[in-house]
Amino acid sequence: MASMRILGTGSYVPPKVLTNYDLVKMGLDTSHEWIVQRTGISERRMADPDVATSDLACEASVKALDMAGMSPQDIDLIILATITPDTCCPAGANWLQAKLEADQAVTFDVTAACSGFIFALNVAEQYLKAGTYRYILVAAAEVMTRTVNWKDRATCILWGDGAGAAVVTWADSGPEILSTHTHTDGKNGQDLLLPGGGSKTTPISHESVDKGLHYLTMIEANQSFRVAVRHFVESIKEAVSSNGLTVEDVDWFIPHQANLRMFHSIAKSLKIPMEKFYVTIHKYGNISGASCAIALDEAVRDGSIKKGHLVCMPVFGGGLTWGSALIRWE
Ligand code: UT7
């Protein structure tokens, strides 16, 4: 049956590694043990100062196109999920298009924070279903380390940089995206906030910088943790039940990589063995929307995902946003 199929996946993380010990050396009042115990993170990747989000996205996209056996000129639409675009205007996807020399492609960004990759896949699905575009490049890329306050130990330990990508089309063979689900709760979106540079605050000014409005802030992180787990659990249930399947049918869970303790809570709540979670947070931290796209690509390339496997990708992020993709790897 014709449906959204994955032709190729790709990912890229910058080579520079920032360990928990490096953070301690930078003078942060923390320890490797605390970070590992509370988050599961040992290290994260950090883009060099001259590297922008579209550079990371370009590397991941080239790999996805290569796996698909396609060139950038075959792509009709490029959707980039990011909250750290190179510039507010033009869109990050436009910079990516220029770097790929995919002049024929239409481009735009999707802003759904850590849920971005799944939201972008959901948008792609609508265009493919309608027959508007044939080949779509869905990328998710972030330079999160440029949004953090390195003096705020509660948040700066979490984030890293990187990109993931997938080429999708409407066809009747290949890895099948059985469903995508997306949800938003704008009323409660203020707990994960990057206020600076938007129209609500003064545009970038000495005052806004002095107030630290250009930093990503996390209010009530504890509360956010509980809300995230609830939405992860609901999203998994929604993904399987809408396809007439059960949680037990799933071979791999590839959630947004926010905190390893969340995986343990989800596993406990749904009685899922921890071995079914594909984990990258220990080495990359939280790369917002790119996290699950990178994990998917790594699981494909290292052979963890095999033919016939059912893969569930639940996500949760700022906004608030949450949802899932369910994929049968054929
Ligand atoms: O990707 C989007 C979704 N992500 C989220 O929604 C994030 C959800 N939240 C979390 O993952 C966790 O809440 C954090 C990892 C952010 C924090 O972990 P926690 O176990 O909730 O710690 P906490 O905020 O309750 O802080 C516990 C203690 C505090 O000290 P007191 O008040 O008990 O004396 C903090 O000041 O740990 C302290 N603390 C730290 N200590 C050492 C906070 N950060 C650190 C740190 N190193 N880096």
Residues whose N, C-alpha, C, O or C-beta is under 5 A from the ligand:
A	BS01	UT7	D29 T30 S31 W34 R38 T39 C114 R153 A154 I157 A221 N222 S224 F225 A228 A258 N259 F316 G317 G318
